[in-house]
Amino acid sequence: NDGRFVFLYDKSIKTSQVYYVKSDRPQENPILIAPKKKGLFYKVEASQDYFYLIAREQQEDKLYIAHMSNSSYEQWQPLALSYPAHAISKVIPFKNFLVIETLFEGLKQIEIWNLAQKRADCLKFSEAIYTVEITPYQDYDSSMLIFTYASPLHSSVTYAYQMQTKELKVLQKPRSVTFNPDEYKIQRIYAKT
């Protein structure tokens, strides 16, 4: 998050509630974002004047936005994801962007919301099997997303994705080896149950 808050989670297996304190005033009493509600589990990130809430209710993940001045359930506004059926694993706020990591059919996806333009783009990964990891400790004020990508055919490569211009740049890759990925094929095979 933007570093202004420390979040305190009070949770059980089936429900949660989240409090926050300002990081520059930890002696103040924690403020409740929204109280426990049976069957609702939520996590929170913050950016500028908004909370971004990942809520799981009835086995379905949804992403909401709520203004900090009133974060009661009734004020939560849904954010429409490009792939609403995906499970949301994390939200990373930047000053002008919101990065959403989702999981679909066992593979991580990265969706990037441009907050000013209120639109989303998805990073596309063409291989059938891969891993992608958003590196921790992103620069909140930046428009650069750093992540690693690897597959059975390609060693781990660290990329910088410029969210404003949509340019992808290699930051670090392993030394080349005598391996030709064109000689192999990756595919996912699904078994009927």
Residue pairs with C-beta under 8 A, 6 or more apart in sequence:
1 7
1 45
1 46
1 47
1 93
1 140
2 46
2 47
2 48
2 93
2 95
2 140
3 23
3 140
4 22
4 23
4 24
4 46
5 20
5 21
5 22
5 23
5 46
6 20
6 21
6 22
6 23
6 26
7 18
7 19
7 20
7 44
8 18
8 19
8 20
8 21
8 30
9 16
9 17
9 18
9 43
10 16
10 17
10 18
10 19
10 36
11 17
11 41
14 38
14 39
14 41
15 36
15 37
15 38
15 39
15 40
15 41
16 36
16 40
16 41
16 42
16 43
17 32
17 33
17 34
17 35
17 36
18 32
18 33
18 34
18 42
18 43
18 44
19 30
19 31
19 32
19 33
20 30
20 31
20 33
20 44
20 46
21 28
21 29
21 30
21 31
22 28
33 44
33 51
33 53
33 66
33 71
34 42
34 53
34 71
34 72
34 73
34 76
37 73
39 57
39 58
40 55
40 56
40 57
41 55
41 56
41 57
42 53
42 54
42 55
42 56
43 53
43 54
43 91
44 51
44 52
44 53
44 54
45 51
45 52
45 91
45 92
45 93
46 52
46 68
46 93
47 93
47 94
47 95
47 98
47 115
47 140
48 95
49 67
49 68
49 69
50 65
50 66
50 67
50 68
51 65
51 66
51 67
51 68
51 71
52 63
52 64
52 65
52 79
52 91
52 93
52 98
53 63
53 64
53 65
53 66
53 76
54 61
54 62
54 63
54 88
54 90
54 91
55 61
55 62
55 63
55 64
55 76
56 62
61 86
61 87
61 88
62 78
62 88
63 78
63 79
63 81
63 88
63 91
63 100
64 76
64 77
64 78
64 79
65 76
65 77
65 79
66 72
66 75
66 76
66 77
67 75
79 113
81 88
81 100
81 102
81 111
81 120
82 111
82 120
82 122
83 102
83 104
83 109
83 111
83 122
85 104
86 102
86 103
86 104
86 109
87 102
87 103
87 104
88 100
88 101
88 102
88 103
89 101
89 102
89 103
89 108
90 100
90 101
90 134
91 98
91 99
91 100
91 101
92 98
92 99
92 100
92 101
92 134
92 138
93 99
93 140
94 138
94 139
94 140
94 141
94 142
94 143
94 145
94 163
95 140
95 141
95 142
96 114
96 115
96 116
96 143
96 163
96 164
97 112
97 113
97 114
97 115
97 143
97 145
97 163
98 112
98 113
98 115
99 110
99 111
99 112
99 113
99 134
99 138
99 145
99 163
100 110
100 111
100 112
100 113
100 120
101 108
101 109
101 110
101 111
101 134
102 108
102 109
102 110
102 111
103 109
107 125
107 129
107 130
108 131
108 132
108 133
109 122
109 123
110 122
110 123
110 132
110 134
110 145
110 147
111 120
111 121
111 122
111 123
112 120
112 121
112 122
112 123
112 145
112 161
112 163
113 119
113 120
114 120
114 121
114 163
121 166
123 132
123 161
125 132
125 149
127 151
127 153
127 154
127 186
128 186
128 187
128 188
129 151
129 152
129 186
129 188
130 149
130 150
130 151
131 148
131 149
131 150
131 151
132 147
132 148
132 149
133 147
133 148
134 145
134 146
134 147
135 146
135 147
135 148
135 158
138 145
138 146
143 162
143 163
143 164
144 160
144 161
144 162
144 163
145 160
145 161
145 163
146 158
146 159
146 160
146 161
146 171
147 158
147 159
147 161
148 156
148 157
148 158
148 159
149 156
149 157
149 159
150 156
150 157
151 186
152 184
152 186
153 181
153 184
153 186
154 181
155 173
155 174
155 177
156 174
157 170
157 172
157 173
157 174
158 170
158 171
158 172
158 173
159 168
159 169
159 170
159 171
160 168
160 169
160 171
161 167
161 168
161 169
162 168
162 169
